[in-house]
Every structure is written in C-alpha cells, then in structure tokens.
C-alpha cells in the first residue's frame, strides 16, 4: 500500500511551532517492491520515503540518493527492483518526536555521521509517523533559534538592567531606612527596659500568689478534716437516735402491758420517741448540709489546683519572657552598631549597582555592534 501526502510550504517564521516545519512525504509498507518506490520517486518530488507498518509505526526510511546509488551498482536493478523495499531501506534513521525541544532535534541532526548528515529526520507523534524534517528545515530552525537566542540575550540584559535599577532604588531606600532604624533602636532599648521591669513585677506577684495559694490550700485541708469529723459525729447521733426510738417502742409496749400503772411511763416514752425522731431528722439535715459543704470544698480544692497549675505555667512563661527580654535587651544594645554597618554596606551596594548598570550598557552595545557574540 502506498500513501502520498502533500508537502507543506517551506516558508517559516519565528512564531511557528515545530509542527509547521514538518514535511509530509509518501510512506509505504516494508513488503512493497522496490519497483513501486522507484515509480514514486519518478512521479513525485519526494526526496525520501518513509517505511511504516500497517499501524503507521516507522520501520525505516529510503533516501532517493541512497536508493539510486544502490540500484546503480552492478546488478543492482536485477537484485533489488523486484524485491521488498525492506532490503534497501535505512532501518536506523534518526527518529524524533513532535514534542521534543527544537534545539535537541538540531543537536541530534548535526551530530550525525557524514554518510547520513543530509538525510531527512523522521518525526513521529503518539508513536505514529507524522512527517519528516529536511536538512534545510533543520538549518532554518537553527537560524530561527539563533535569532530567538539573540533576542533573548538582549531581552535578558534589558531586564537585568531594569532589575539592577530597581535594586539601586531599593538600596537607596535601605539607606533611608537605616537612618530611621537608629531612632527606632533607641526607642526599642527604652521599651525593652520597661518591658523587662514589668515582667519582673509580674513574676514577683505570681510568686506571692502561689505562696498564698499554698497557705489557703492548707487551711482548706484543715476545714475538710473538721467537716469529716462532724459527719462522723452526725452518724453517731443518728445511730443513737435510731436506737432510742427502738427503746421507746419497747417501753411503750411494756407500758401498755402494765395498764393504768404504766400510764405515766407511756407518756415519758412518747416524749422520748418524739425527741428521738427530732434528733434523727436534725442529724439527717446536718449530714445533708455537711455533704454539700464537702462537695463545695472539693470544688474549691479542684479550682485551687487548676489555678495553681495555671499560675505555675504562667510563672514558667513569665520566666521565659524575662529571659527573652534580657536577650532582647542585649541584642538591641548592639543593634545600633549593626545599623551603621548596614548603612555602609548599602552605600557600597549602591555604588556597585551603578558599575553593573554601566557594564550592562556596554555589553548591550557590543551585541548590537556584533550579533555573533
């Protein structure tokens, strides 16, 4: 099977992509006879024919000059015209992809041996035959890349000059900022000293608070112990009231058995029973109140514990802050000297930027006078 594709125009410009350089040439199957390829060269202007399989994967290439050079040898026509083109094709042509960097393609093409130097370069896309690049196309691409490179160099120098000028302006601002920095350093020294004094006062207050908190904790522990003693006594009273109530019931039973002789004793037993009930109710009330007091004490203990822990953490933070302020004070004390050094360096950088700008101007003029640089 033979397919012939049209050739793209040769005119290109610097805005064209690699695909615009690619020429489309006939491609044939490896099994086609050399006679058919001979007919293609005679009936078309193609200087090369690409050999592909049925999936358009490149198998080789036939250059017109090499093809007729082989046929021109003794018995070449008799040996090859009636046989598959695979016998005459170059099975190792230079193959590149349409997505490769143009400079990489140019380097590969120009680094070939003298025997294949002027051969076409086969281009594939998605692993399928896409077209070819002739040496003329390669040189055209090289020329465009040189022009682009020259423009890029000039553009780079222009941008470099702009950047240096911006740097010079920034350096000038640094010089002004260092003057302001010296004033700010003096104010920072004063603020740092005041901050250190405040931190020391806070640290003293926290230490006093922690001491009072520990003392309060001890008092609460004593109170809790006394409340527990009250609860124990209340339980004893409640038990005593319960026992008294049982004795009262027994006394009432005995008084009832005695009849009228036990009437007075029964009255006393009733009074004692009522007193036992009252004592038991009051004991329950006392136990309820003391239980609530115990719960409140536990809440206070937990609150004090949380407060003490947070105060301890705050105290640690204050000590860290105090160390930071001390370090900051020492750092600020030396800042004035550093500001002066920065100002001196900034002045040197400003002068150096002027020298760089002059060098860039000279290099730009040299490129304009001699583009081959």
C-alpha positions in Angstrom: 0.0 0.0 0.0 1.3 3.5 -0.9 0.1 6.8 0.5 1.3 10.1 -0.8 0.8 13.3 1.2 1.2 16.9 0.2 4.3 18.8 1.1 3.9 21.8 3.4 5.2 25.3 2.3 8.9 25.9 3.1 8.4 29.5 4.4 8.6 29.7 8.2 8.9 32.4 10.8 10.0 32.6 14.4 6.4 32.3 15.7 5.9 28.9 14.1 6.0 25.7 16.1 8.0 22.6 15.3 4.9 21.1 13.6 5.0 23.8 11.0 8.4 22.7 9.8 7.4 19.1 9.3 7.0 18.0 5.7 4.6 15.2 4.7 6.0 12.6 2.3 4.8 9.3 1.0 5.0 6.3 3.3 4.9 2.6 2.2 4.8 -0.9 3.8 8.0 -2.8 4.2 6.7 -5.5 1.9 6.2 -3.3 -1.1 8.5 -3.9 -4.0 11.4 -1.5 -4.8 9.9 -1.0 -8.3 6.9 0.7 -6.7 9.2 3.0 -4.7 11.1 3.7 -7.9 7.8 4.8 -9.5 7.1 7.0 -6.6 10.4 8.8 -6.9 9.8 9.3 -10.6 6.2 10.6 -10.3 6.6 12.8 -7.1 9.1 15.4 -6.0 9.8 13.5 -2.8 13.5 13.1 -1.8 12.6 10.5 0.8 10.0 7.9 1.5 9.2 6.5 5.0 8.6 2.8 5.5 5.8 2.1 8.1 3.8 -0.9 9.2 0.0 -1.1 9.0 -0.1 0.8 12.3 2.0 3.7 10.9 4.9 2.8 13.2 8.2 3.7 11.5 10.3 0.8 10.3 12.8 2.7 8.2 13.4 5.3 5.5 14.6 5.4 1.9 16.5 8.4 0.7 16.3 9.0 -3.0 20.1 9.4 -3.4 20.9 6.3 -1.4 18.2 4.3 -3.3 19.6 5.0 -6.8 23.1 4.7 -5.6 22.3 1.0 -4.7 20.4 0.5 -7.9 23.3 1.9 -9.9 25.7 -0.7 -8.7 26.4 -3.7 -10.8 23.4 -6.0 -11.0 21.6 -3.6 -8.6 18.5 -3.3 -10.7 18.2 -7.1 -11.1 18.9 -7.7 -7.4 16.5 -5.2 -5.8 13.7 -3.9 -8.1 11.6 -7.0 -7.8 12.2 -7.4 -4.1 10.8 -5.8 -0.9 11.9 -2.3 -0.1 12.9 -3.5 3.4 16.2 -4.8 1.8 17.2 -1.2 0.7 15.7 1.0 3.4 17.8 2.5 6.2 16.4 0.7 9.3 18.0 3.1 11.7 17.1 6.6 10.6 17.1 9.5 13.1 13.6 9.5 14.6 12.4 12.3 16.8 9.0 13.1 18.3 6.9 16.2 17.6 7.1 17.2 21.3 10.9 17.4 21.5 12.7 20.6 22.1 13.8 22.1 18.7 17.4 22.6 20.0 17.6 19.0 21.0 16.5 17.9 17.5 19.0 20.3 15.9 21.8 18.9 18.0 20.9 15.3 17.1 20.7 16.1 13.4 24.0 18.0 13.3 25.9 15.3 15.2 25.2 12.5 12.7 27.9 10.9 10.6 28.9 12.4 7.3 27.2 9.5 5.5 23.8 10.4 7.0 24.3 14.1 7.6 22.0 15.2 4.8 19.3 12.5 5.3 15.8 13.6 6.4 14.8 13.3 10.0 11.7 11.2 10.7 9.1 12.8 13.0 6.6 10.8 15.0 3.6 11.8 17.1 2.0 9.4 19.6 4.3 6.7 18.3 3.0 7.1 14.7 4.6 8.5 11.6 3.9 12.3 11.4 6.3 13.6 8.7 10.0 14.5 8.1 12.4 17.4 8.5 14.9 18.0 5.7 18.4 19.4 6.4 17.1 22.7 5.0 14.4 22.7 7.6 16.9 21.9 10.3 19.2 24.8 9.3 16.1 27.1 9.1 15.1 26.0 12.6 18.7 26.7 13.7 18.7 30.1 12.2 15.4 31.0 13.9 16.7 29.6 17.2 19.8 31.8 16.9 17.6 34.8 16.2 15.5 34.0 19.2 18.6 33.4 21.3 20.0 36.8 20.3 16.7 38.4 21.1 16.6 36.6 24.4 20.1 37.7 25.3 19.2 41.3 24.6 15.9 41.0 26.5 17.8 39.4 29.4 20.2 42.2 29.5 17.4 44.7 29.4 15.6 43.0 32.2 18.8 42.7 34.1 19.4 46.4 33.8 15.8 47.1 35.0 16.4 44.8 37.9 19.7 46.5 38.8 18.0 49.9 38.7 15.2 48.6 41.0 17.9 47.2 43.3 19.6 50.5 43.3 16.3 52.2 44.2 15.8 49.7 47.0 19.3 50.2 48.3 18.6 53.9 48.4 15.5 53.1 50.5 17.7 50.9 52.7 20.0 53.8 53.4 17.0 55.9 54.4 15.6 53.0 56.5 18.8 52.6 58.4 18.6 56.2 59.5 15.1 55.6 60.8 16.3 52.3 62.3 18.8 54.0 64.5 16.0 56.1 66.0 13.8 53.0 66.4 16.7 51.2 68.1 16.9 53.9 70.7 13.1 53.6 71.3 13.3 49.8 71.4 16.0 50.0 74.0 13.8 52.1 76.2 10.7 49.9 75.6 12.7 46.7 76.3 13.9 48.0 79.6 10.4 49.0 80.6 9.1 45.6 79.5 11.7 43.8 81.5 10.8 45.7 84.6 7.1 44.9 84.1 7.8 41.2 83.7 9.9 41.2 86.9 7.0 42.8 88.8 4.5 40.2 87.3 6.9 37.4 88.3 7.0 38.7 91.9 3.2 39.0 92.0 2.8 35.4 90.7 5.3 34.1 93.3 3.3 35.9 96.1 0.1 34.5 94.7 1.4 30.9 94.7 2.6 31.3 98.3 -0.9 32.5 99.4 -2.5 29.7 97.4 -0.4 27.1 99.2 -1.4 28.6 102.5 -5.1 28.7 101.5 -4.8 25.0 100.4 -3.5 24.1 103.9 -6.5 25.9 105.6 -9.0 24.2 103.3 -7.5 20.8 104.1 -8.0 21.6 107.9 -11.6 22.6 107.2 -12.2 19.5 105.2 -10.8 17.4 108.1 -13.1 19.1 110.6 -16.2 18.6 108.3 -15.4 14.9 108.1 -15.3 14.8 111.9 -18.7 16.5 112.0 -20.0 13.9 109.6 -18.7 11.1 111.8 -20.4 12.6 114.9 -23.6 13.1 113.0 -23.7 9.5 112.0 -23.1 8.5 115.7 -26.0 10.8 116.8 -28.2 9.4 114.0 -27.4 5.8 115.2 -28.1 6.8 118.8 -31.5 8.3 117.8 -32.4 5.1 116.0 -31.5 3.0 119.0 -33.5 5.4 121.2 -36.5 5.0 119.0 -36.3 1.2 119.4 -36.1 1.5 123.2 -39.1 3.9 123.1 -41.1 1.4 121.2 -40.2 -1.3 123.7 -41.1 1.0 126.6 -44.5 1.8 125.1 -45.2 -2.0 124.7 -44.3 -2.6 128.3 -46.4 0.4 129.5 -49.3 -1.0 127.6 -49.0 -4.3 129.4 -48.9 -2.6 132.8 -52.2 -0.9 132.1 -53.1 2.1 134.3 -49.9 1.6 136.3 -47.8 2.2 133.2 -49.7 5.3 132.0 -47.1 7.8 133.2 -44.3 5.8 131.9 -46.0 5.6 128.5 -46.2 9.5 128.4 -42.5 9.7 129.1 -41.8 7.1 126.4 -43.8 9.0 123.9 -41.9 12.2 124.6 -38.6 10.4 124.3 -39.7 8.9 121.0 -40.7 12.3 119.6 -37.3 13.6 120.8 -35.5 10.7 119.1 -37.4 11.4 115.8 -36.5 15.1 116.0 -32.8 14.3 116.7 -32.7 11.9 113.8 -34.3 14.4 111.4 -31.9 17.1 112.5 -29.0 14.6 112.1 -30.1 13.9 108.6 -30.3 17.7 107.9 -26.8 18.2 109.3 -25.5 15.3 107.2 -27.1 16.8 104.1 -25.5 20.2 104.8 -22.1 18.8 105.6 -22.2 16.6 102.5 -22.9 19.8 100.4 -20.0 21.5 102.3 -17.7 18.6 101.5 -18.7 18.8 97.8 -18.1 22.6 97.8 -14.7 22.0 99.5 -13.8 19.5 96.8 -14.8 22.0 94.1 -12.7 24.7 95.8 -9.8 22.3 96.0 -10.1 21.4 92.3 -10.4 25.1 91.4 -7.3 25.9 93.6 -5.4 23.0 92.0 -6.3 24.3 88.5 -5.4 27.8 89.5 -2.1 26.7 91.0 -1.3 24.7 87.9 -2.2 27.6 85.5 -0.3 30.0 87.7 2.7 27.7 87.6 2.5 27.6 83.8 2.2 31.4 83.8 5.1 31.7 86.1 7.2 29.5 83.7 6.1 31.6 80.8 7.0 34.8 82.6 10.4 33.4 83.4 10.9 32.5 79.7 9.6 36.0 78.7 12.0 37.5 81.2 14.9 35.6 79.7 13.7 36.7 76.2 13.6 40.3 77.3 17.1 40.1 78.7 18.4 38.6 75.4 16.4 41.2 73.5 17.9 44.0 75.6 21.4 42.7 74.9 20.5 42.3 71.2 19.1 45.9 70.9 22.2 47.2 72.7 24.3 46.1 69.8 21.8 46.9 67.0 23.0 50.5 66.6 26.4 49.2 65.5 24.8 46.8 63.1 22.6 49.5 61.6 25.7 51.6 60.9 27.3 48.6 59.2 24.2 48.0 57.1 24.3 51.6 56.0 27.9 51.3 55.0 27.2 48.1 53.0 24.2 49.8 51.4 26.3 52.7 50.2 28.8 50.2 48.7 26.0 48.3 47.0 24.6 51.5 45.6 28.0 52.3 44.1 28.3 48.7 42.8 24.9 48.8 41.1 26.0 51.9 39.2 29.0 49.9 37.9 26.8 46.9 36.9 24.5 49.2 35.0 27.4 50.7 33.0 28.7 47.2 32.3 25.2 46.0 31.0 25.0 49.1 28.7 28.5 48.3 27.3 27.5 44.6 26.7 24.2 45.6 25.0 26.1 47.9 22.7 28.6 45.2 21.9 25.8 42.8 21.0 24.2 45.4 18.7 27.6 46.0 17.0 28.4 42.3 16.7 25.3 40.0 16.7 27.5 36.9 16.6 28.6 37.4 20.2 
